[in-house]
Amino acid sequence: MIEMRTVSEVPDMQTAHNVSARKLHDSEHAQIVHLALRPGEALKKHITPVDVCFFVLEGRGVVEIGEDRAEAAAGTLIESPQGIPHLWRNESDQPLRVLVIKTPRPTAQTRIL
């Protein structure tokens, strides 16, 4: 049987970031979360206990990883190693949608800075 779901079918998770975050996949090997940031919204700087890849689905946003800062547009993949502070900001006037891929699934909490 093929498991299928749309983003709109998955409820928002309660997070410290207060943005739309929907867990699309969760297994021992990986976790995939869909983030949607409206214009002006941002994640709080945080540290994840596992490696993270971000894939920008729509829009343009600013990503900060450690001391580095870059603007990323739709179709871009960004890698963020575990233990490095990072965040996303939507400084545009359009929606920003990003897939967050954590490998493996975290067993410890993300730490908000």
Beta strands, then each sheet from edge to edge (+ up, - down):
strand 1: 20-26
strand 2: 31-37
strand 3: 46-47
strand 4: 51-58
strand 5: 60-65
strand 6: 68-73
strand 7: 77-80
strand 8: 86-89
strand 9: 96-103
strand 10: 111-112
sheet 1: 1+ 2- 9+ 4- 7+
sheet 2: 3+ 10-
sheet 3: 6+ 5- 8+
end
